[in-house]
Amino acid sequence: GIMLVEGEFRSIFLGCLTCGVNLDGEHTAKNALEVLERMVGLSKVRLREQWVSFAADGAYFSTRVEVHLARLVGVSLDWILAGWDDAHRLELVVNHIRKDTA
């Protein structure tokens, strides 16, 4: 995601290493928030004030992780630019092409 920190936009790459067994949107969002709070040191208050974007692969959007995460943080998705990460889309295209030419 992208946050405004001390007047500058900064990107934060979040890798959730402790996903657990329940991979639905609500549990994935709770895990992401836990990682942001405990491992990155960002509070809900700071996220409410400075979170501006959310990029992930398609699986996150199919389970509506961005909706659950916004609810947990207490922000409106109207203010968050959420989109499918281009790198993940490109990877899907490349894999598709490799399968078709094999």
Contacts in CASP RR format, 6 or more apart in sequence:
PFRMAT RR
TARGET T0000
AUTHOR 0000-0000-0000
METHOD contacts of the structure
MODEL  1
GIMLVEGEFRSIFLGCLTCGVNLDGEHTAKNALEVLERMVGLSKVRLREQ
WVSFAADGAYFSTRVEVHLARLVGVSLDWILAGWDDAHRLELVVNHIRKD
TA
1 11 0 8 1.000
1 12 0 8 1.000
1 13 0 8 1.000
1 14 0 8 1.000
1 51 0 8 1.000
1 52 0 8 1.000
1 53 0 8 1.000
1 54 0 8 1.000
1 55 0 8 1.000
2 9 0 8 1.000
2 10 0 8 1.000
2 11 0 8 1.000
2 12 0 8 1.000
2 52 0 8 1.000
2 53 0 8 1.000
2 81 0 8 1.000
3 9 0 8 1.000
3 10 0 8 1.000
3 12 0 8 1.000
3 42 0 8 1.000
3 46 0 8 1.000
3 47 0 8 1.000
3 50 0 8 1.000
3 51 0 8 1.000
3 52 0 8 1.000
4 10 0 8 1.000
4 50 0 8 1.000
4 52 0 8 1.000
5 50 0 8 1.000
9 52 0 8 1.000
12 36 0 8 1.000
12 40 0 8 1.000
12 42 0 8 1.000
14 32 0 8 1.000
14 35 0 8 1.000
14 36 0 8 1.000
14 40 0 8 1.000
15 35 0 8 1.000
16 28 0 8 1.000
16 31 0 8 1.000
16 32 0 8 1.000
16 35 0 8 1.000
17 35 0 8 1.000
18 31 0 8 1.000
18 34 0 8 1.000
18 35 0 8 1.000
19 28 0 8 1.000
19 31 0 8 1.000
20 27 0 8 1.000
20 31 0 8 1.000
23 63 0 8 1.000
24 63 0 8 1.000
25 60 0 8 1.000
25 63 0 8 1.000
25 64 0 8 1.000
25 65 0 8 1.000
25 68 0 8 1.000
26 68 0 8 1.000
28 60 0 8 1.000
28 63 0 8 1.000
28 65 0 8 1.000
28 68 0 8 1.000
29 65 0 8 1.000
29 66 0 8 1.000
29 68 0 8 1.000
29 69 0 8 1.000
29 71 0 8 1.000
29 72 0 8 1.000
30 68 0 8 1.000
30 72 0 8 1.000
32 65 0 8 1.000
32 69 0 8 1.000
33 44 0 8 1.000
33 69 0 8 1.000
33 72 0 8 1.000
33 73 0 8 1.000
36 42 0 8 1.000
36 47 0 8 1.000
37 43 0 8 1.000
37 44 0 8 1.000
44 72 0 8 1.000
44 73 0 8 1.000
44 74 0 8 1.000
47 73 0 8 1.000
47 75 0 8 1.000
48 73 0 8 1.000
48 74 0 8 1.000
48 75 0 8 1.000
51 73 0 8 1.000
51 75 0 8 1.000
51 80 0 8 1.000
52 79 0 8 1.000
52 80 0 8 1.000
52 81 0 8 1.000
53 80 0 8 1.000
53 81 0 8 1.000
53 82 0 8 1.000
53 83 0 8 1.000
54 66 0 8 1.000
54 69 0 8 1.000
54 80 0 8 1.000
54 81 0 8 1.000
54 82 0 8 1.000
54 83 0 8 1.000
55 82 0 8 1.000
55 83 0 8 1.000
55 84 0 8 1.000
55 85 0 8 1.000
56 65 0 8 1.000
56 66 0 8 1.000
56 83 0 8 1.000
56 84 0 8 1.000
56 85 0 8 1.000
56 88 0 8 1.000
57 84 0 8 1.000
57 85 0 8 1.000
57 88 0 8 1.000
58 84 0 8 1.000
58 88 0 8 1.000
60 66 0 8 1.000
61 82 0 8 1.000
61 83 0 8 1.000
61 84 0 8 1.000
66 77 0 8 1.000
66 80 0 8 1.000
66 82 0 8 1.000
67 77 0 8 1.000
70 76 0 8 1.000
70 77 0 8 1.000
70 80 0 8 1.000
END
